[in-house]
Amino acid sequence: MPDQRLITVIGATGTQGGAVARALLADGTFAVRAVTRDATSAKAQALTELGAEVVEASLNDQDSLYKAFDGAHGAFLVTPFWEHRSPARELAEVRNLIGAAQAAQLQHVVWSTLEDTRQAIPADDERMPFIREEQGQTQDQDHAGGRVEEYRVPHFDVKGGAADALFAASGLPVTYLLMSFYWDQLLGDLKPQRDDDGTLALHLPVGDAPVAGIASDDIGQVVLHVLQRPGASTGVTVPAVSDILTGEQMAAAFTAVLGEPVAYRPLTPAQFRGFGFPGAEELGNMFQYYADFPDAYNGRRDLELAHTVNPHWSNLTGFLTAHRDQLAL
C-alpha cells in the first residue's frame, strides 16, 4: 500500500518488539521496518516473510539508528536491559535512541517504560536490599567515577526515573507505554514444578498480592491502537495490562488448562534472591515490589483504560491454552 506510514520497530526479534511488529503487519495500516542485530536469524527471516523490511542496527551506534529511523513516521522503542543489566548502559542506549529519533524528525515515538519504584519505597525501608552501580563519566558528569547510584529494581527505576525524564525533555512526541509482568514468563522457568510430594505447584514469590500482567501478543495490540490514535496518546502514559491476578488465581488457570490440580506455594522474595543466578537479586526485589507495594504497582495500571485500548485482551486461561505445548513437564 503506497500510502502506508512507516513504523520502525526496535528489538523486533524480542518479546515486545516482535509482538509489535507482528500486530502491525497483521493489521496492515502501517509498513514495518524491523530492527535487529542479525537480519539472518530465524526470527528476522520470519518477519521478512510476513512483509517487514528487516534492517540491522545497534543501540550503541546512533548513526545506525538514524538510518533505521530515516524516512519513518514513527517508532516503537525498547531497550534490552537484561542483556547487560547495567543502568548506565541503558541510559546510554536511551540517549542514542533519542538522538537518532530527533535527527530523523519522527512524528510519534512509543517508549516502553516502567515506573521508578524508589518513589514508592522509602529510602530507609529495609525489606529489600539496594542494588548499587558505580557510575563512570557520563554526559551528566564532569568527572569520572566516584558516584554510586542506588536502585531498588534497576530495570524499573532507570526507565521511570532518568530515562523518562530524558524523553520528556527531548521535544519528541512520545507515548509512554507502561509495561507489566509478562504472562509469557509463566511458560518458562516460572511455570509450575513438581514438588517432592508429587504436587504440581506454582512458586511465585508474591504472597497474597494481586499482580498486573499481560500476554506478549496483547502488547502488540496496545501499540497498534496507540499508533492509530496519535492525537489521543501523545504525551500520555498508556498501561499495558490484561488482567490483575493473585497467585491463587494464576494457579487456578493452570489447573483448568493442565487438567490437574496446581497448588500455589509462594516462595519469599529472600528465597528467590538466594538462588544466586545472574539477576536473581533484582528479580527478587521486583517480586517483592509486587508483593509489598501492590497499590503502587497495580494502581498505575488502570484495567478499565487498558481494556478500552485493547478490548480483545487475552485472559490467562486463554493464553495458557494457546501455549499448552510449552507447559509439558
Backbone as numpy.savetxt, mean C-alpha at the origin, in Angstrom:
# Nx Ny Nz CAx CAy CAz Cx Cy Cz
-7.80 3.51 -28.98 -8.64 4.72 -28.98 -7.77 5.96 -28.98
-7.86 6.81 -30.03 -6.96 7.94 -30.16 -7.14 9.01 -29.10
-8.32 9.10 -28.47 -8.56 10.14 -27.48 -8.30 9.69 -26.05
-7.73 8.52 -25.88 -7.44 8.03 -24.53 -6.33 8.87 -23.89
-6.55 9.29 -22.66 -5.48 9.95 -21.91 -4.56 8.88 -21.33
-3.28 9.19 -21.31 -2.27 8.22 -20.89 -2.00 8.35 -19.39
-2.03 7.23 -18.70 -1.69 7.17 -17.28 -0.44 6.31 -17.12
0.58 6.87 -16.49 1.78 6.11 -16.17 1.60 5.45 -14.80
1.84 4.15 -14.74 1.66 3.40 -13.50 3.03 2.94 -13.00
3.46 3.51 -11.89 4.71 3.09 -11.26 4.49 1.77 -10.53
5.51 0.91 -10.53 5.40 -0.37 -9.82 4.36 -1.27 -10.43
4.28 -1.27 -11.76 3.18 -1.95 -12.44 3.22 -3.47 -12.33
4.33 -4.04 -11.89 4.38 -5.49 -11.68 4.27 -5.84 -10.20
4.00 -4.85 -9.35 3.81 -5.09 -7.92 2.34 -5.25 -7.58
2.05 -5.41 -6.30 0.67 -5.64 -5.86 -0.24 -4.47 -6.19
0.14 -3.26 -5.76 -0.71 -2.10 -6.00 -0.70 -1.69 -7.46
0.50 -1.46 -8.01 0.60 -0.99 -9.38 0.00 -1.98 -10.37
0.19 -3.27 -10.11 -0.37 -4.28 -10.99 -1.89 -4.23 -11.00
-2.48 -4.06 -9.82 -3.94 -3.97 -9.73 -4.44 -2.74 -10.46
-3.73 -1.63 -10.32 -4.13 -0.40 -11.00 -4.03 -0.56 -12.52
-2.91 -1.08 -12.99 -2.73 -1.26 -14.44 -3.82 -2.16 -15.02
-4.12 -3.26 -14.35 -5.14 -4.19 -14.87 -6.52 -3.55 -14.88
-6.84 -2.79 -13.84 -8.16 -2.14 -13.78 -8.31 -1.11 -14.89
-7.28 -0.32 -15.13 -7.34 0.69 -16.18 -7.43 0.06 -17.56
-6.67 -1.00 -17.77 -6.69 -1.69 -19.07 -8.04 -2.35 -19.32
-8.63 -2.93 -18.30 -9.92 -3.59 -18.46 -11.03 -2.58 -18.74
-10.94 -1.41 -18.13 -11.97 -0.39 -18.32 -11.87 0.29 -19.69
-10.65 0.61 -20.11 -10.45 1.18 -21.43 -10.55 2.69 -21.54
-10.87 3.38 -20.45 -10.95 4.84 -20.50 -9.58 5.45 -20.75
-8.56 4.85 -20.17 -7.20 5.37 -20.24 -6.27 4.40 -20.95
-5.26 4.96 -21.61 -4.13 4.16 -22.06 -3.16 4.03 -20.89
-2.42 2.93 -20.85 -1.56 2.64 -19.70 -0.11 2.49 -20.14
0.75 3.23 -19.46 2.20 3.03 -19.59 2.66 2.40 -18.28
3.03 1.16 -18.34 3.39 0.39 -17.16 4.90 0.47 -16.93
5.29 0.94 -15.75 6.70 1.13 -15.44 7.21 0.00 -14.56
8.31 -0.58 -14.97 8.94 -1.67 -14.22 10.44 -1.57 -14.40
11.18 -2.30 -13.60 12.64 -2.31 -13.78 13.07 -3.38 -14.79
12.18 -4.31 -15.07 12.52 -5.40 -15.99 11.34 -5.67 -16.92
11.41 -5.11 -18.12 10.32 -5.25 -19.07 10.22 -6.66 -19.65
11.22 -7.51 -19.36 11.19 -8.88 -19.88 10.57 -9.87 -18.89
10.20 -9.41 -17.70 9.64 -10.33 -16.71 8.28 -10.85 -17.15
7.88 -11.96 -16.57 6.59 -12.57 -16.93 5.43 -11.62 -16.64
5.48 -10.93 -15.50 4.40 -10.01 -15.16 4.35 -8.83 -16.13
5.52 -8.34 -16.54 5.56 -7.25 -17.51 5.00 -7.70 -18.85
5.37 -8.89 -19.26 4.89 -9.40 -20.53 3.37 -9.62 -20.50
2.86 -10.00 -19.35 1.41 -10.18 -19.22 0.69 -8.85 -19.41
1.28 -7.76 -18.90 0.67 -6.44 -19.09 0.74 -6.01 -20.54
1.83 -6.35 -21.21 1.93 -6.05 -22.64 0.81 -6.74 -23.41
0.55 -7.98 -23.06 -0.50 -8.74 -23.75 -1.88 -8.15 -23.49
-2.04 -7.48 -22.34 -3.32 -6.83 -22.04 -3.46 -5.48 -22.72
-2.37 -4.99 -23.31 -2.45 -3.73 -24.05 -1.65 -2.58 -23.49
-0.87 -2.82 -22.44 -0.07 -1.76 -21.85 1.20 -1.51 -22.65
1.67 -0.27 -22.62 3.01 0.07 -23.08 3.94 -0.13 -21.87
4.84 -1.06 -21.94 5.72 -1.36 -20.81 7.08 -0.71 -21.03
7.52 0.07 -20.03 8.81 0.76 -20.12 9.59 0.50 -18.84
10.89 0.65 -18.93 11.76 0.48 -17.77 12.16 1.83 -17.21
12.19 1.92 -15.89 12.64 3.13 -15.20 13.01 2.74 -13.78
13.78 3.61 -13.12 14.20 3.38 -11.74 13.83 4.58 -10.89
13.34 4.33 -9.70 13.01 5.42 -8.79 14.25 6.15 -8.30
15.41 5.58 -8.54 16.65 6.24 -8.18 17.20 7.11 -9.32
16.50 7.16 -10.44 16.97 7.88 -11.62 15.85 8.79 -12.10
15.92 10.08 -11.74 14.85 11.01 -12.07 14.68 11.17 -13.58
15.78 11.12 -14.33 15.68 11.24 -15.79 14.86 10.11 -16.39
15.07 8.89 -15.87 14.29 7.75 -16.40 12.82 7.91 -16.05
12.53 8.49 -14.89 11.15 8.72 -14.50 10.50 9.79 -15.37
11.27 10.84 -15.70 10.72 11.87 -16.58 10.32 11.27 -17.92
11.17 10.40 -18.45 10.85 9.75 -19.73 9.58 8.91 -19.60
9.42 8.27 -18.44 8.22 7.46 -18.22 6.97 8.31 -18.10
7.11 9.55 -17.62 5.98 10.45 -17.45 5.72 11.32 -18.68
6.70 11.47 -19.53 6.60 12.39 -20.65 5.40 12.05 -21.54
4.55 13.03 -21.75 3.37 12.84 -22.59 2.18 12.25 -21.88
2.33 11.91 -20.60 1.22 11.32 -19.85 0.32 12.40 -19.28
-0.93 12.07 -19.12 -1.89 12.95 -18.45 -1.72 12.88 -16.93
-1.53 11.67 -16.44 -1.44 11.48 -15.00 -0.62 10.25 -14.66
-0.53 9.96 -13.35 0.29 8.83 -12.91 -0.21 8.30 -11.57
0.00 7.01 -11.39 -0.17 6.37 -10.09 1.23 6.14 -9.53
1.46 6.64 -8.31 2.79 6.60 -7.72 2.79 5.78 -6.43
3.74 4.86 -6.34 3.92 4.03 -5.15 5.41 3.77 -4.99
5.86 3.64 -3.77 7.28 3.39 -3.50 7.47 1.99 -2.93
8.59 1.34 -3.26 8.83 -0.05 -2.84 9.58 -0.12 -1.52
8.96 0.38 -0.45 9.66 0.48 0.84 10.25 -0.84 1.28
9.52 -1.94 1.08 9.95 -3.22 1.64 11.15 -3.81 0.91
11.53 -3.24 -0.21 12.73 -3.72 -0.89 14.00 -3.27 -0.18
13.93 -2.17 0.55 15.13 -1.65 1.22 14.89 -1.29 2.68
13.63 -1.04 3.06 13.23 -0.71 4.43 13.98 0.49 4.99
14.25 1.48 4.14 14.97 2.69 4.56 14.09 3.92 4.35
13.66 4.60 5.42 12.90 5.84 5.25 13.65 6.89 4.45
14.95 7.02 4.68 15.73 8.03 3.95 15.72 7.73 2.45
15.86 6.47 2.10 15.84 6.11 0.68 14.45 6.31 0.10
13.41 6.01 0.88 12.06 6.23 0.37 11.82 7.70 0.09
12.30 8.57 0.95 12.13 10.00 0.71 12.89 10.46 -0.52
14.06 9.87 -0.76 14.80 10.19 -1.97 14.00 9.76 -3.20
13.35 8.59 -3.13 12.51 8.13 -4.23 11.34 9.08 -4.46
10.74 9.54 -3.37 9.61 10.47 -3.47 10.04 11.77 -4.14
11.20 12.26 -3.76 11.70 13.50 -4.37 11.91 13.31 -5.87
12.43 12.17 -6.26 12.62 11.90 -7.68 11.29 11.82 -8.42
10.30 11.17 -7.82 8.98 11.08 -8.43 8.36 12.46 -8.60
8.45 13.27 -7.55 7.88 14.61 -7.62 8.59 15.46 -8.66
9.92 15.42 -8.67 10.67 16.20 -9.63 10.33 15.84 -11.07
10.22 14.54 -11.34 9.89 14.09 -12.69 8.46 14.45 -13.05
7.53 14.33 -12.09 6.13 14.67 -12.36 5.96 16.16 -12.63
6.71 16.99 -11.91 6.67 18.43 -12.15 7.21 18.75 -13.55
8.34 18.14 -13.89 8.94 18.41 -15.20 8.02 17.98 -16.33
7.30 16.89 -16.14 6.38 16.40 -17.17 5.03 17.10 -17.15
4.83 17.97 -16.15 3.58 18.73 -16.01 2.35 17.82 -15.98
2.42 16.80 -15.15 1.29 15.88 -15.01 0.06 16.62 -14.48
-1.09 16.24 -15.00 -2.34 16.90 -14.63 -3.06 16.24 -13.46
-2.64 15.04 -13.09 -3.27 14.36 -11.96 -2.31 13.27 -11.46
-2.01 13.30 -10.18 -1.14 12.31 -9.56 -1.90 11.62 -8.43
-1.92 10.30 -8.45 -2.49 9.53 -7.34 -1.33 8.93 -6.57
-1.17 9.37 -5.32 -0.05 8.98 -4.48 -0.53 7.98 -3.42
0.05 6.78 -3.41 -0.30 5.75 -2.44 0.40 6.02 -1.12
-0.38 6.27 -0.07 0.20 6.72 1.18 -0.42 6.00 2.38
0.07 6.35 3.55 -0.42 5.87 4.84 -0.30 7.01 5.83
-0.84 6.85 7.02 -0.74 7.91 8.01 0.55 7.82 8.81
0.90 8.91 9.46 2.03 8.95 10.39 1.51 8.49 11.75
1.87 7.27 12.15 1.35 6.72 13.39 1.80 7.50 14.62
2.87 8.27 14.48 3.38 9.03 15.62 2.41 10.12 16.05
1.46 10.46 15.18 0.43 11.42 15.56 -0.55 10.82 16.55
-0.67 9.49 16.56 -1.61 8.81 17.44 -0.94 8.20 18.67
0.35 7.91 18.57 1.06 7.22 19.64 1.93 8.22 20.40
1.63 8.50 21.65 2.43 9.47 22.41 3.90 9.07 22.45
4.78 10.06 22.46 6.22 9.81 22.44 6.68 9.01 23.66
5.96 9.15 24.78 6.36 8.44 26.00 5.65 7.11 26.16
4.89 6.69 25.14 4.19 5.41 25.18 5.21 4.30 25.00
5.29 3.39 25.95 6.32 2.35 25.93 5.80 0.99 25.47
4.59 0.96 24.91 4.03 -0.33 24.51 4.75 -0.93 23.30
5.32 -0.10 22.46 6.05 -0.60 21.31 7.36 0.16 21.18
8.40 -0.49 20.69 9.71 0.16 20.59 9.75 1.16 19.44
10.65 2.13 19.58 10.96 2.99 18.45 11.88 2.23 17.49
11.76 2.55 16.23 12.68 2.05 15.21 13.45 3.25 14.70
14.75 3.20 14.79 15.57 4.38 14.53 16.40 4.22 13.26
16.58 5.32 12.56 17.45 5.34 11.39 18.34 6.57 11.48
19.65 6.35 11.36 20.57 7.48 11.34 20.50 8.13 9.97
20.32 9.45 9.99 20.17 10.19 8.75 21.50 10.77 8.31
21.89 10.47 7.07 23.06 11.11 6.49 22.68 12.43 5.89
23.54 12.99 5.10 23.27 14.28 4.49 22.18 14.12 3.43
21.18 14.99 3.49 20.09 14.99 2.53 19.85 16.42 2.07
18.87 16.59 1.23 18.53 17.93 0.77 18.00 18.79 1.90
17.58 18.18 3.00 17.04 18.95 4.11 18.09 19.27 5.17
19.34 18.87 4.96 20.38 19.07 5.95 21.59 19.76 5.32
22.26 20.53 6.12 23.48 21.17 5.63 24.72 20.57 6.29
24.55 19.43 6.92 25.68 18.71 7.48 25.42 17.23 7.35
26.45 16.44 7.48 26.32 15.00 7.29 26.24 14.28 8.64
25.35 13.31 8.70 25.29 12.41 9.85 24.85 13.10 11.12
24.81 12.32 12.18 24.58 12.87 13.50 23.12 12.96 13.91
22.17 12.87 12.99 20.76 12.98 13.34 20.10 11.63 13.22
19.38 11.25 14.25 18.67 9.97 14.26 17.18 10.25 14.23
16.50 9.67 13.24 15.06 9.83 13.13 14.39 8.63 13.80
13.36 8.91 14.60 12.65 7.86 15.32 11.27 7.63 14.70
10.97 6.38 14.45 9.68 5.99 13.88 9.04 4.93 14.76
7.73 4.83 14.66 7.01 3.72 15.27 6.79 2.62 14.22
6.20 3.02 13.09 5.99 2.11 11.96 6.55 2.84 10.73
7.82 2.65 10.42 8.46 3.49 9.40 7.74 3.57 8.07
7.22 2.44 7.55 6.60 2.52 6.22 5.28 3.28 6.26
4.68 3.45 7.43 3.56 4.36 7.61 4.07 5.79 7.78
4.96 5.96 8.77 5.31 7.28 9.26 5.98 8.15 8.22
6.85 7.55 7.41 7.58 8.35 6.43 6.65 8.85 5.33
5.63 8.06 5.00 4.66 8.49 3.98 3.75 9.59 4.55
3.11 9.29 5.67 2.17 10.24 6.24 2.82 11.48 6.81
4.12 11.41 7.07 4.84 12.57 7.58 5.51 13.35 6.48
6.80 13.09 6.27 7.59 13.90 5.34 7.15 13.76 3.89
6.78 12.55 3.44 6.45 12.37 2.03 5.17 13.12 1.66
4.12 12.99 2.46 2.89 13.72 2.17 3.15 15.23 2.15
4.00 15.70 3.05 4.32 17.13 3.08 5.02 17.56 1.81
5.90 16.72 1.28 6.57 17.04 0.02 5.57 17.14 -1.13
4.61 16.23 -1.18 3.59 16.30 -2.22 2.71 17.54 -2.05
2.36 17.85 -0.80 1.52 19.02 -0.56 2.20 20.31 -1.01
3.52 20.36 -0.89 4.28 21.56 -1.26 4.69 21.59 -2.72
4.40 20.51 -3.45 4.92 20.35 -4.81 4.20 21.17 -5.86
2.97 21.56 -5.57 2.17 22.22 -6.58 1.48 21.27 -7.55
1.71 19.97 -7.38 1.07 18.98 -8.24 -0.38 18.76 -7.82
-1.27 18.46 -8.78 -2.64 18.08 -8.44 -2.67 16.63 -7.94
-2.72 16.46 -6.62 -2.51 15.16 -6.00 -3.78 14.64 -5.35
-4.06 13.35 -5.53 -5.02 12.63 -4.72 -4.23 11.70 -3.81
-4.51 11.73 -2.51 -3.82 10.90 -1.54 -4.64 9.64 -1.32
-4.12 8.51 -1.79 -4.82 7.23 -1.64 -4.36 6.58 -0.35
-5.22 6.56 0.66 -4.86 6.04 1.97 -5.06 4.53 1.99
-3.95 3.80 1.99 -4.00 2.35 1.87 -4.40 1.68 3.19
-4.76 0.40 3.09 -5.14 -0.43 4.24 -4.41 -1.77 4.15
-4.59 -2.57 5.17 -4.04 -3.93 5.21 -4.53 -4.72 4.00
-3.61 -5.36 3.28 -4.01 -6.17 2.13 -4.61 -7.51 2.58
-5.81 -7.84 2.13 -6.31 -9.19 2.35 -5.38 -10.22 1.70
-4.69 -9.79 0.63 -3.77 -10.70 -0.08 -2.71 -11.29 0.84
-2.37 -10.58 1.92 -1.35 -11.09 2.83 -1.84 -12.33 3.58
-3.15 -12.52 3.61 -3.71 -13.70 4.27 -3.60 -14.95 3.40
-3.05 -14.79 2.20 -2.84 -15.95 1.33 -1.44 -16.52 1.46
-0.55 -15.80 2.14 0.84 -16.22 2.24 1.20 -16.66 3.65
2.24 -16.04 4.20 2.74 -16.44 5.51 1.73 -16.24 6.64
0.75 -15.37 6.41 -0.23 -15.08 7.46 -1.49 -15.94 7.37
-1.55 -16.85 6.41 -2.74 -17.69 6.29 -2.82 -18.65 7.48
-3.98 -19.25 7.73 -4.10 -20.19 8.86 -3.09 -21.33 8.78
-2.60 -21.71 9.95 -1.62 -22.80 10.07 -2.18 -23.90 10.97
-1.69 -25.09 10.74 -2.12 -26.22 11.55 -1.34 -26.22 12.86
-2.03 -26.06 13.99 -1.36 -26.07 15.29 -1.03 -27.50 15.72
-0.25 -27.62 16.80 0.18 -28.94 17.27 -1.00 -29.82 17.66
-2.11 -29.20 18.08 -3.28 -30.01 18.47 -4.16 -30.36 17.27
-3.69 -30.03 16.06 -4.43 -30.36 14.85 -5.41 -29.30 14.39
-5.59 -28.26 15.21 -6.53 -27.21 14.86 -5.95 -26.29 13.80
-6.75 -25.94 12.83 -6.37 -24.94 11.85 -6.67 -23.58 12.47
-5.65 -22.71 12.56 -5.83 -21.47 13.31 -5.17 -20.29 12.62
-5.82 -19.14 12.76 -5.31 -17.86 12.27 -4.61 -17.17 13.43
-3.39 -16.70 13.19 -2.57 -16.19 14.28 -2.16 -14.72 14.08
-3.10 -13.88 13.73 -2.79 -12.46 13.56 -2.62 -11.79 14.93
-1.60 -10.95 15.11 -1.38 -10.30 16.40 -2.15 -8.98 16.54
-3.49 -9.07 16.43 -4.30 -7.85 16.53 -5.33 -7.92 17.65
-5.23 -8.92 18.51 -6.16 -9.02 19.64 -7.60 -9.06 19.18
-8.44 -8.27 19.86 -9.87 -8.22 19.53 -10.22 -7.06 18.61
-9.23 -6.32 18.17 -9.50 -5.09 17.41 -9.95 -5.40 15.99
-10.88 -4.61 15.46 -11.21 -4.72 14.04 -10.11 -4.07 13.21
-9.91 -4.60 12.01 -8.83 -4.12 11.15 -9.39 -3.79 9.76
-9.10 -2.61 9.28 -9.50 -2.20 7.94 -8.62 -2.89 6.91
-9.25 -3.53 5.92 -8.49 -4.25 4.90 -9.09 -4.09 3.52
-8.33 -4.51 2.52 -8.78 -4.39 1.13 -8.13 -5.47 0.28
-8.86 -5.98 -0.71 -8.29 -6.88 -1.69 -7.56 -6.06 -2.74
-6.44 -6.57 -3.24 -5.63 -5.79 -4.17 -6.42 -5.36 -5.40
-7.29 -6.22 -5.93 -8.06 -5.83 -7.12 -8.94 -4.62 -6.85
-9.41 -4.49 -5.61 -10.22 -3.32 -5.27 -9.39 -2.04 -5.29
-8.10 -2.14 -5.02 -7.23 -0.96 -5.11 -7.30 -0.39 -6.53
-7.22 -1.27 -7.51 -7.29 -0.82 -8.89 -8.60 -0.13 -9.21
-9.71 -0.65 -8.67 -11.00 -0.04 -8.93 -11.11 1.34 -8.29
-10.56 1.50 -7.10 -10.58 2.81 -6.44 -9.78 3.82 -7.25
-8.60 3.44 -7.71 -7.77 4.36 -8.49 -8.45 4.72 -9.81
-9.08 3.75 -10.45 -9.82 4.03 -11.68 -10.89 5.09 -11.43
-11.65 4.94 -10.36 -12.70 5.90 -10.01 -12.10 7.28 -9.78
-11.00 7.34 -9.05 -10.35 8.62 -8.75 -9.89 9.31 -10.03
-9.26 8.56 -10.93 -8.76 9.15 -12.17 -9.89 9.62 -13.08
-11.03 8.96 -13.01 -12.17 9.36 -13.83 -12.86 10.61 -13.29
-12.57 10.99 -12.05 -13.25 12.12 -11.41 -12.22 13.06 -10.76
-11.32 13.63 -11.56 -10.25 14.45 -10.99 -10.75 15.67 -10.23
-11.85 16.25 -10.69 -12.35 17.45 -10.02 -12.79 17.19 -8.60
-13.28 15.98 -8.34 -13.77 15.65 -7.01 -12.70 15.06 -6.10
-11.54 14.71 -6.66 -10.55 13.99 -5.86 -9.21 14.72 -5.70
-8.95 15.76 -6.47 -7.67 16.45 -6.35 -7.59 17.18 -5.01
-6.50 16.95 -4.31 -6.31 17.54 -3.00 -7.02 16.80 -1.89
-7.63 15.67 -2.20 -8.45 14.91 -1.26 -7.75 13.61 -0.87
-8.01 13.16 0.35 -7.57 11.83 0.78 -8.72 10.85 0.59
-8.46 9.80 -0.19 -9.48 8.79 -0.49 -9.07 7.48 0.17
-9.90 6.91 1.04 -9.53 5.65 1.70 -9.67 4.46 0.78
-8.66 3.62 0.75 -8.71 2.35 0.02 -8.99 1.26 1.04
-10.25 0.93 1.22 -10.66 -0.06 2.21 -11.92 -0.75 1.70
-12.00 -2.06 1.92 -13.18 -2.81 1.52 -14.06 -3.15 2.71
-13.44 -3.49 3.85 -14.21 -3.91 5.01 -13.34 -3.73 6.24
-13.98 -3.77 7.40 -13.27 -3.67 8.68 -13.71 -4.87 9.51
-12.78 -5.79 9.76 -13.11 -7.08 10.36 -12.21 -7.40 11.55
-12.75 -8.10 12.53 -11.95 -8.62 13.64 -11.27 -9.91 13.21
-10.32 -10.35 14.01 -9.67 -11.63 13.75 -10.67 -12.78 13.75
-11.65 -12.72 14.64 -12.68 -13.77 14.68 -13.48 -13.78 13.39
-13.80 -12.62 12.85 -14.55 -12.54 11.60 -13.71 -13.04 10.42
-12.42 -12.75 10.44 -11.54 -13.26 9.40 -11.48 -14.79 9.46
-11.36 -15.32 10.67 -11.32 -16.78 10.82 -12.62 -17.40 10.34
-13.76 -16.73 10.58 -15.04 -17.25 10.11 -15.09 -17.29 8.59
-14.49 -16.30 7.93 -14.44 -16.30 6.46 -13.61 -17.49 5.97
-12.49 -17.76 6.63 -11.69 -18.93 6.26 -12.47 -20.22 6.48
-13.23 -20.29 7.57 -14.04 -21.47 7.86 -15.03 -21.73 6.73
-15.68 -20.66 6.26 -16.67 -20.80 5.20 -16.04 -21.28 3.90
-14.86 -20.82 3.62 -14.21 -21.14 2.35 -13.54 -22.51 2.38
-12.89 -22.82 3.51 -12.13 -24.08 3.61 -12.99 -25.27 3.99
-14.20 -25.01 4.52 -15.06 -26.12 4.92 -14.56 -26.85 6.14
-13.75 -26.19 6.94 -13.18 -26.75 8.17 -13.11 -25.63 9.19
-13.43 -25.90 10.46 -13.36 -24.84 11.45 -11.95 -24.24 11.54
-11.89 -22.92 11.50 -10.63 -22.19 11.65 -10.74 -21.34 12.90
-9.89 -21.61 13.86 -9.89 -20.86 15.11 -9.09 -19.58 14.95
-9.36 -18.61 15.81 -8.55 -17.40 15.87 -7.77 -17.45 17.17
-6.45 -17.58 17.05 -5.57 -17.66 18.21 -4.49 -16.58 18.05
-4.78 -15.37 18.47 -3.87 -14.26 18.19 -2.54 -14.37 18.92
-1.49 -14.03 18.24 -0.20 -13.80 18.88 -0.22 -12.42 19.51
0.77 -12.14 20.33 0.97 -10.77 20.79 1.93 -10.09 19.81
1.86 -8.76 19.70 2.84 -8.07 18.86 4.28 -8.36 19.27
4.52 -8.50 20.57 5.88 -8.79 21.03 6.35 -10.15 20.51
5.44 -11.14 20.52 5.80 -12.45 19.96 6.15 -12.32 18.48
5.38 -11.53 17.76 5.64 -11.36 16.33 6.98 -10.67 16.10
7.26 -9.62 16.88 8.56 -8.94 16.76 9.70 -9.91 17.04
9.45 -10.87 17.92 10.48 -11.80 18.32 10.82 -12.84 17.27
10.07 -12.92 16.18 10.38 -13.89 15.13 11.72 -13.60 14.48
12.13 -12.34 14.47 13.49 -12.01 14.08 13.80 -11.94 12.60
12.84 -12.18 11.73 13.14 -12.06 10.30 13.25 -10.57 9.94
13.88 -10.24 8.83 14.00 -8.83 8.45 12.63 -8.15 8.35
12.44 -7.10 9.11 11.17 -6.40 9.11 10.19 -6.86 10.17
10.54 -7.89 10.96 9.61 -8.41 11.97 9.27 -7.36 13.02
10.27 -6.57 13.42 10.01 -5.55 14.44 9.01 -4.52 13.93
9.20 -4.09 12.70 8.30 -3.09 12.14 6.89 -3.64 11.94
6.78 -4.87 11.44 5.47 -5.46 11.26 4.78 -5.71 12.60
5.56 -6.10 13.60 4.99 -6.24 14.94 4.42 -4.92 15.44
5.14 -3.84 15.19 4.64 -2.51 15.56 3.39 -2.15 14.77
3.39 -2.49 13.48 2.21 -2.21 12.66 0.97 -2.92 13.22
1.12 -4.20 13.54 -0.02 -4.94 14.09 -0.43 -4.36 15.45
0.54 -3.91 16.22 0.19 -3.31 17.51 -0.54 -1.98 17.32
-0.19 -1.24 16.28 -0.93 -0.03 15.96 -2.38 -0.38 15.65
-2.59 -1.41 14.83 -3.95 -1.86 14.55 -4.67 -2.22 15.84
-3.99 -2.98 16.71 -4.63 -3.54 17.90 -4.88 -2.50 18.98
-3.91 -1.63 19.22 -3.99 -0.71 20.36 -4.54 0.67 20.00
-4.57 0.99 18.73 -5.04 2.32 18.32 -6.06 2.18 17.18
-7.10 1.35 17.38 -8.06 1.10 16.28 -8.83 2.34 15.86
-9.08 3.25 16.78 -9.81 4.46 16.40 -8.98 5.33 15.46
-7.67 5.38 15.70 -6.80 6.16 14.83 -6.68 5.52 13.46
-6.58 4.19 13.44 -6.42 3.49 12.17 -7.74 3.41 11.41
-8.75 2.80 12.01 -10.02 2.62 11.32 -10.77 3.94 11.12
-10.55 4.87 12.05 -11.26 6.14 11.96 -10.89 6.96 10.74
-9.72 6.72 10.19 -9.30 7.42 8.97 -9.87 6.77 7.71
-10.47 5.62 7.85 -10.91 4.84 6.69 -12.42 4.69 6.71
-13.08 5.67 6.13 -14.53 5.77 6.14 -15.11 4.73 5.16
-15.77 3.72 5.70 -16.32 2.65 4.85 -17.40 3.17 3.92
-18.25 4.06 4.40 -19.32 4.58 3.54 -18.74 5.31 2.34
-17.74 6.15 2.58 -17.08 6.84 1.48 -16.39 5.85 0.55
-15.69 4.87 1.14 -14.96 3.89 0.32 -15.91 3.10 -0.56
-17.07 2.74 -0.05 -18.03 1.96 -0.84 -18.73 2.82 -1.88
-18.78 4.11 -1.66 -19.28 5.02 -2.70 -18.30 5.07 -3.86
-17.02 5.11 -3.51 -15.98 5.14 -4.54 -15.93 3.81 -5.29
-16.07 2.70 -4.56 -15.99 1.37 -5.17 -17.18 0.54 -4.71
-18.34 0.72 -5.35 -19.55 0.05 -4.88 -19.55 -1.46 -5.07
-18.66 -1.98 -5.88 -18.61 -3.42 -6.13 -17.41 -4.06 -5.43
-17.15 -3.61 -4.21 -16.01 -4.10 -3.44 -16.17 -5.58 -3.11
-15.01 -6.22 -2.86 -14.98 -7.65 -2.56 -14.98 -7.88 -1.05
-15.91 -8.71 -0.56 -15.81 -9.07 0.85 -14.76 -10.17 1.01
-14.34 -10.39 2.24 -13.23 -11.31 2.46 -13.57 -12.73 2.03
-14.80 -13.19 2.28 -15.17 -14.54 1.89 -15.09 -14.70 0.37
-15.59 -13.72 -0.36 -15.51 -13.78 -1.81 -14.08 -13.75 -2.31
-13.25 -12.91 -1.67 -11.83 -12.85 -2.05 -11.14 -14.18 -1.82
-11.34 -14.78 -0.65 -10.70 -16.06 -0.34 -11.21 -17.16 -1.26
-12.49 -17.12 -1.60 -13.04 -18.12 -2.52 -12.36 -18.03 -3.88
-12.14 -16.80 -4.34 -11.49 -16.60 -5.64 -10.04 -17.08 -5.64
-9.44 -17.15 -4.46 -8.02 -17.54 -4.36 -7.87 -18.83 -3.56
-8.90 -19.68 -3.61 -8.91 -20.90 -2.81 -7.69 -21.77 -3.07
-7.18 -21.78 -4.31 -6.04 -22.64 -4.64 -4.77 -22.22 -3.93
-4.70 -20.98 -3.46 -3.51 -20.50 -2.75 -3.56 -20.81 -1.26
-4.63 -21.42 -0.80 -4.78 -21.72 0.61 -4.50 -23.18 0.95
-3.99 -23.93 -0.01 -3.68 -25.34 0.24 -2.66 -25.45 1.36
-2.92 -26.39 2.25 -2.04 -26.57 3.44 -1.14 -27.78 3.28
